Amino acid sequence: MPLSILIVGCSIAGPALASFLQLAPFADDGRPRITVVERSPAVRPQGQNVDIRGIGVSLLDRLGIAAAVKASTTGEAGVQWVSADNRVWCEFGSASDSKTQRHNPTSDIEILRGRMAQILYRRSLNITDENAVEYVFDDYLDDIRQDDDKVTVHFSKSGEHRTFDLVVGADGLQSTTRSMAWGTAKEADVVHPLGMYAAFFSMPRDESQGDNAYRRSFHTHGRRMMSIRPDQQNGRSTALLTVMGEGKDGRSSSRFRAAAERGATVASQKDLLQKTFADAGWQQTSRILREMQATDDFYFSMVAQVRMPCWHKGRVVLLGDAAHCASHLSGMGTTLAMLGAYSLAGALAAHPHDVETALTAYEDAVRPHVSKAQKLMTGIMRIFMPETAWGVWLVDTTIRFLVWTRVFVLLMRFKGPDTEPDALPEYGLAQPPKYKE
């Protein structure tokens, strides 16, 4: 009997797994039956820029979507650090810059998360002529029960009970699959907040305000940073606001943590950021906050890592950020999600009648890459997001020195997360058909 597989989440890891499962070398009469459930009514457009590096580029080729992804990049040319009056005082080129190669803050493949999710979703639908993947939008699971070889789930909105051979939680940092299968009491043990919170949204492009092909970054006292980034695909700009949850101004990390919980309202999140950044001092501050209030693609989240000793429990397995979020500071989240999807599909095809062995093989293949990506420089956030004006001056001076001497290139070269394409294991996946939008 072919495996029946339920994937929870339609962002990056979920549709990537649905695609790789169709390409994996299962016997013709043993091709898995795939269902994907997504809480939102459609593929969500929200989410910040994501990077695809090293081994991730090879995975795009394995899916046949490299051209579509490269044609959908944000067009970011590099990073400019700006002063309060919006003057550029330091600049660093993109990963395509032959002098810096790919070891710098801007990846050679930089794409909005929503656009990447859309491409992966469409890829999963046009690999075969038949309707190989069932998508269930606007619903979610509120119960998971399992025995030795089956998992029974309950769909909250439809009220339907369904049984699967395997449930894959690909539902992100605040995974409800993880909390239901492992228990909510375990969440504090596996989710490790890094003390930072981030908001992302799009806004109209305005060249008269300095919007260009570079990411403009401004940091100020109180451990706050603001960035405006290009989105050439949509002719817009995107804003990223980051802040440490505690400060001398009496800022409370608990308030930020509550705002990042799943049930928090967008209005309350915007209000918190409005008050937090009102006195940031950048010439662009009032514009950014005004556009934040008007935008409909606002996204707010805590920055955290997920660290677990085992990513599966019985017939429930976690994938992507739900299993091993490395945080956006690593620049490797999307690459790791696709690598996990590729490895899980390959392991299941190699052991279709022994799910436990397949899940163990999947973890063995991916965990070394995760361990490497999760190694962040100690104190990096507090160093680059100082509390005082004196600290801001010191950081600015240090950045100028590192860029001028090109020491920054060496630091990025040895930062650790990049994984080379030749490390990709072979599972005998079929060649994908041409991608259709």
Legacy VTK file of the C-alpha trace (Angstrom):
# vtk DataFile Version 3.0
C-alpha trace
ASCII
DATASET POLYDATA
POINTS 437 float
0.000 0.000 0.000
1.340 3.471 -0.856
2.007 5.834 2.022
-0.625 8.444 2.809
1.181 11.605 3.927
-0.296 14.755 5.455
1.872 17.885 5.273
0.900 20.725 7.625
1.879 24.108 6.172
2.162 25.623 2.710
5.128 27.983 2.953
8.573 26.736 1.889
9.165 23.288 3.373
5.626 21.945 2.798
5.242 22.392 -0.983
8.945 21.580 -1.469
8.333 18.199 0.172
5.186 17.659 -1.927
7.295 18.236 -5.031
10.254 16.084 -4.014
7.933 13.211 -3.052
6.577 13.194 -6.607
10.095 13.066 -8.045
11.408 10.449 -5.597
11.953 6.887 -6.917
8.931 5.134 -5.414
7.558 2.140 -7.287
4.764 3.108 -9.678
2.176 1.344 -7.525
3.682 2.801 -4.351
3.640 6.524 -5.049
2.501 8.322 -1.883
-0.875 10.009 -1.571
-0.113 13.575 -0.528
-2.369 16.042 1.284
-1.315 19.557 2.353
-3.346 21.563 4.862
-2.828 25.325 5.239
-4.437 27.560 7.846
-4.637 30.570 5.492
-7.195 30.792 2.648
-4.363 30.801 0.074
-0.595 30.834 -0.162
0.383 33.658 2.190
2.058 36.685 0.556
3.618 37.898 3.815
7.202 37.372 4.862
10.548 39.022 4.502
13.404 38.515 2.054
14.881 35.037 2.174
18.290 33.881 0.945
19.135 30.787 -1.043
22.776 29.816 -0.740
25.207 27.018 -1.481
23.426 23.703 -1.509
20.079 25.489 -1.908
20.980 26.550 -5.448
21.473 22.897 -6.424
18.101 22.044 -4.897
16.415 24.648 -7.104
17.871 22.818 -10.095
16.588 19.475 -8.768
13.094 20.976 -8.708
13.437 22.645 -12.095
12.643 26.090 -10.693
16.057 27.784 -10.742
15.149 30.025 -13.683
11.795 31.031 -12.161
13.392 31.874 -8.815
16.266 33.849 -10.347
13.757 35.791 -12.443
11.871 36.683 -9.243
14.692 38.022 -7.103
14.350 41.340 -5.321
17.239 42.880 -7.259
19.097 43.873 -4.111
22.562 45.111 -5.131
24.119 45.228 -1.689
23.971 47.106 1.618
24.291 50.819 2.353
24.580 52.054 5.919
23.018 55.495 6.266
23.100 58.331 8.792
20.116 60.011 10.425
19.878 62.486 7.539
19.862 59.570 5.047
23.406 60.047 3.753
25.300 56.874 2.797
28.422 56.526 4.913
29.368 52.953 4.019
28.513 50.521 1.229
29.043 46.824 0.592
28.365 45.087 -2.716
26.170 42.098 -3.486
27.067 38.443 -3.633
27.418 38.677 -7.410
30.236 41.199 -6.913
33.297 39.338 -8.188
35.482 41.016 -5.552
33.440 39.900 -2.576
32.075 36.731 -4.202
29.140 35.407 -2.241
30.444 35.970 1.268
28.523 39.066 2.315
25.130 40.093 3.744
23.282 40.058 0.397
22.801 36.643 -1.174
23.062 36.171 -4.931
19.524 34.733 -4.756
17.388 37.024 -2.609
13.635 36.567 -2.983
10.526 37.458 -0.993
9.257 34.536 1.065
5.738 34.854 -0.356
6.977 34.707 -3.941
9.162 31.685 -3.160
6.197 29.922 -1.538
4.058 30.649 -4.596
6.662 29.162 -6.958
7.001 26.016 -4.823
3.226 25.647 -4.592
2.842 25.860 -8.371
5.757 23.487 -8.840
4.026 20.846 -6.721
0.903 21.101 -8.890
2.520 20.682 -12.306
5.068 17.918 -11.832
2.596 15.274 -13.020
-0.461 15.488 -15.238
-2.613 13.848 -12.599
-3.826 15.605 -9.476
-1.090 14.182 -7.248
-1.420 16.644 -4.351
-4.592 17.535 -2.485
-4.484 21.029 -0.984
-6.834 21.929 1.872
-6.775 25.684 2.490
-8.458 27.662 5.273
-8.342 24.812 7.782
-6.013 23.499 10.451
-5.518 20.595 12.834
-6.666 20.787 16.445
-5.989 17.182 17.451
-3.395 14.517 16.627
-3.628 10.957 17.896
-1.458 8.054 16.808
-0.955 4.356 17.306
1.885 2.137 16.064
1.387 2.703 12.351
-1.322 5.346 11.831
-2.005 8.962 12.774
-5.569 10.234 13.125
-6.069 13.988 12.917
-9.042 16.295 13.310
-9.574 19.241 10.947
-10.916 22.094 13.045
-13.126 23.902 10.534
-14.479 20.981 8.503
-14.848 18.783 11.596
-13.449 15.857 9.619
-11.340 13.064 11.098
-8.780 11.548 8.721
-6.086 8.921 9.114
-2.594 9.009 7.569
0.549 6.899 7.640
2.688 9.976 8.320
2.080 13.575 9.423
4.744 16.152 8.582
4.722 19.383 10.568
6.048 22.102 8.238
4.230 24.897 10.039
7.082 27.120 11.143
8.668 28.435 14.298
5.439 28.393 16.327
4.410 24.961 15.066
1.080 23.715 16.401
1.964 20.255 15.073
4.974 20.232 17.373
3.022 21.439 20.401
0.250 18.862 19.861
2.572 15.906 19.239
5.228 16.698 21.845
2.999 18.603 24.288
2.776 22.333 25.009
4.882 21.864 28.143
7.866 21.013 25.926
7.695 24.249 23.945
9.793 26.202 26.449
12.500 23.544 26.172
12.786 23.625 22.381
12.012 27.229 21.382
14.914 29.487 22.350
14.146 33.210 21.892
17.172 35.291 20.917
15.739 38.451 22.466
15.031 40.098 19.107
11.751 40.857 17.340
11.228 41.764 13.696
8.472 43.281 11.573
8.316 43.220 7.788
5.991 44.876 5.266
5.949 46.412 1.794
5.417 50.049 0.892
5.413 52.258 -2.228
8.810 52.794 -3.814
9.915 56.441 -3.672
13.167 57.301 -5.437
12.912 60.893 -4.204
13.358 59.435 -0.700
16.483 57.541 -1.755
14.918 54.150 -2.590
17.323 52.352 -4.912
18.738 48.896 -5.632
20.524 48.764 -2.272
19.310 47.829 1.177
19.575 50.974 3.290
20.140 50.218 6.958
19.977 52.617 9.890
20.624 51.661 13.499
20.152 53.828 16.514
20.367 53.764 20.296
17.955 51.553 22.201
18.955 48.447 20.224
16.814 49.340 17.215
17.442 48.954 13.499
15.441 49.946 10.411
16.004 48.902 6.805
14.447 49.741 3.455
15.011 47.121 0.763
14.180 46.910 -2.957
11.471 44.738 -4.484
12.022 45.121 -8.212
9.438 42.459 -9.100
6.582 44.527 -7.732
8.077 47.985 -8.179
7.880 48.561 -4.431
10.147 48.768 -1.412
10.058 46.641 1.712
10.747 47.669 5.291
12.321 45.621 8.056
12.195 46.816 11.678
14.198 44.915 14.272
14.431 45.566 17.989
15.799 43.855 21.067
13.033 43.089 23.527
14.621 44.773 26.531
16.157 48.222 26.942
16.932 50.996 29.405
13.748 52.761 28.343
11.766 50.243 30.385
10.943 48.142 27.354
9.521 44.761 28.357
10.465 41.556 26.569
7.238 39.962 27.828
5.199 42.567 25.959
7.038 41.836 22.721
6.742 38.097 23.298
2.973 38.437 23.791
2.711 40.489 20.586
4.476 37.701 18.696
2.093 34.963 19.875
-0.259 33.466 17.298
-3.423 35.067 18.738
-2.100 38.638 18.839
-3.831 41.163 16.564
-2.023 43.020 13.800
-3.357 46.304 15.200
-1.724 45.667 18.583
1.568 44.698 16.914
1.608 47.866 14.824
0.789 49.978 17.856
3.707 48.468 19.784
6.146 49.207 16.959
4.747 52.709 16.429
5.616 53.561 20.030
8.949 51.751 19.927
10.320 53.458 16.802
8.656 56.894 17.005
11.875 58.562 18.219
14.324 56.466 16.158
15.691 59.617 14.527
16.096 58.497 10.909
14.799 60.872 8.250
12.731 57.957 6.913
11.114 57.061 10.254
7.824 58.929 9.830
7.418 57.578 6.296
8.075 53.995 7.390
5.658 54.160 10.323
2.979 55.823 8.203
3.254 53.096 5.553
3.294 50.422 8.264
-0.129 51.554 9.442
-1.472 51.469 5.863
0.002 48.174 4.674
-1.995 44.941 4.436
0.986 42.561 4.273
2.425 43.269 7.728
4.256 40.402 9.429
5.678 40.366 12.980
7.624 37.610 14.716
10.101 36.913 17.455
13.580 35.851 16.381
14.348 32.456 17.861
15.919 29.088 17.296
14.325 25.667 17.627
16.643 23.026 19.039
15.374 19.470 19.497
17.212 16.193 20.180
14.858 14.330 17.829
12.615 15.617 15.040
10.154 12.747 14.972
7.855 11.081 17.434
6.176 7.937 16.185
4.542 8.769 12.859
4.784 12.562 13.286
7.899 14.298 11.939
8.920 17.959 11.822
10.414 19.765 8.848
12.021 23.167 8.294
11.658 25.840 10.973
9.270 23.657 12.976
12.156 21.242 13.558
15.247 23.417 13.562
14.662 27.133 13.009
18.090 28.755 12.820
16.609 32.294 12.744
16.899 34.745 9.860
20.288 35.789 11.239
21.784 32.617 9.770
20.555 33.316 6.229
20.056 29.555 5.853
16.403 28.917 6.791
15.087 28.462 3.244
18.057 26.377 2.164
17.681 24.103 5.211
13.926 23.747 4.633
14.489 22.597 1.041
17.357 20.317 2.057
15.135 18.715 4.698
12.324 18.228 2.182
14.717 16.662 -0.319
16.255 14.343 2.285
12.922 13.284 3.784
11.483 12.433 0.364
14.610 10.490 -0.564
14.662 8.585 2.727
10.972 7.624 2.449
11.509 6.360 -1.107
14.484 4.298 0.072
12.509 2.834 3.015
8.821 2.952 2.019
7.928 0.025 4.292
9.994 1.143 7.286
8.999 4.672 8.246
11.086 4.700 11.440
14.260 3.895 9.491
13.376 6.545 6.904
12.849 9.235 9.537
16.130 8.370 11.241
17.963 8.522 7.903
16.405 11.925 7.197
17.626 13.308 10.505
21.108 11.858 10.049
21.410 13.549 6.650
20.219 17.003 7.684
21.319 17.509 11.284
25.009 18.282 10.532
23.924 21.158 8.263
21.518 22.446 10.906
24.130 22.318 13.653
26.470 24.387 11.511
23.810 26.978 10.618
22.697 27.436 14.218
26.162 28.491 15.375
25.807 32.250 15.607
28.596 34.546 16.704
28.261 35.037 20.467
26.645 38.363 21.318
26.334 39.348 17.642
22.959 41.053 18.076
23.959 43.127 21.075
27.185 44.120 19.346
25.491 45.413 16.208
22.423 46.801 18.006
23.913 48.923 20.830
21.980 50.483 23.695
23.687 53.891 23.769
24.617 56.627 21.288
28.268 55.987 22.179
27.761 52.330 21.267
26.244 53.317 17.912
29.300 55.465 17.135
31.610 52.585 18.046
29.729 50.124 15.840
29.673 52.573 12.926
33.408 53.122 13.235
34.025 49.371 13.354
31.901 48.745 10.252
33.812 51.449 8.358
37.094 49.817 9.316
35.982 46.280 8.419
34.674 47.307 5.011
37.603 49.623 4.183
40.171 46.921 5.068
38.014 44.152 3.483
38.274 42.200 6.745
34.477 41.962 6.499
34.896 39.640 3.491
37.037 37.287 5.552
34.550 37.313 8.429
31.707 36.393 6.067
33.837 33.714 4.434
34.377 31.942 7.742
30.996 32.606 9.309
30.038 28.953 8.870
26.508 28.454 7.484
27.233 28.112 3.760
27.014 24.536 2.555
28.619 23.603 -0.735
26.599 22.046 -3.582
28.781 18.918 -3.766
27.529 17.885 -0.315
24.075 17.064 -1.729
23.296 13.325 -1.319
21.922 11.400 -4.279
18.502 9.722 -3.981
17.816 8.978 -7.634
15.088 11.579 -8.103
13.546 11.921 -11.549
14.229 14.907 -13.768
11.455 17.463 -13.201
9.294 18.645 -16.101
9.502 22.253 -17.255
8.080 24.616 -14.671
4.804 26.325 -15.600
3.664 29.501 -13.866
LINES 1 438
437 0 1 2 3 4 5 6 7 8 9 10 11 12 13 14 15 16 17 18 19 20 21 22 23 24 25 26 27 28 29 30 31 32 33 34 35 36 37 38 39 40 41 42 43 44 45 46 47 48 49 50 51 52 53 54 55 56 57 58 59 60 61 62 63 64 65 66 67 68 69 70 71 72 73 74 75 76 77 78 79 80 81 82 83 84 85 86 87 88 89 90 91 92 93 94 95 96 97 98 99 100 101 102 103 104 105 106 107 108 109 110 111 112 113 114 115 116 117 118 119 120 121 122 123 124 125 126 127 128 129 130 131 132 133 134 135 136 137 138 139 140 141 142 143 144 145 146 147 148 149 150 151 152 153 154 155 156 157 158 159 160 161 162 163 164 165 166 167 168 169 170 171 172 173 174 175 176 177 178 179 180 181 182 183 184 185 186 187 188 189 190 191 192 193 194 195 196 197 198 199 200 201 202 203 204 205 206 207 208 209 210 211 212 213 214 215 216 217 218 219 220 221 222 223 224 225 226 227 228 229 230 231 232 233 234 235 236 237 238 239 240 241 242 243 244 245 246 247 248 249 250 251 252 253 254 255 256 257 258 259 260 261 262 263 264 265 266 267 268 269 270 271 272 273 274 275 276 277 278 279 280 281 282 283 284 285 286 287 288 289 290 291 292 293 294 295 296 297 298 299 300 301 302 303 304 305 306 307 308 309 310 311 312 313 314 315 316 317 318 319 320 321 322 323 324 325 326 327 328 329 330 331 332 333 334 335 336 337 338 339 340 341 342 343 344 345 346 347 348 349 350 351 352 353 354 355 356 357 358 359 360 361 362 363 364 365 366 367 368 369 370 371 372 373 374 375 376 377 378 379 380 381 382 383 384 385 386 387 388 389 390 391 392 393 394 395 396 397 398 399 400 401 402 403 404 405 406 407 408 409 410 411 412 413 414 415 416 417 418 419 420 421 422 423 424 425 426 427 428 429 430 431 432 433 434 435 436
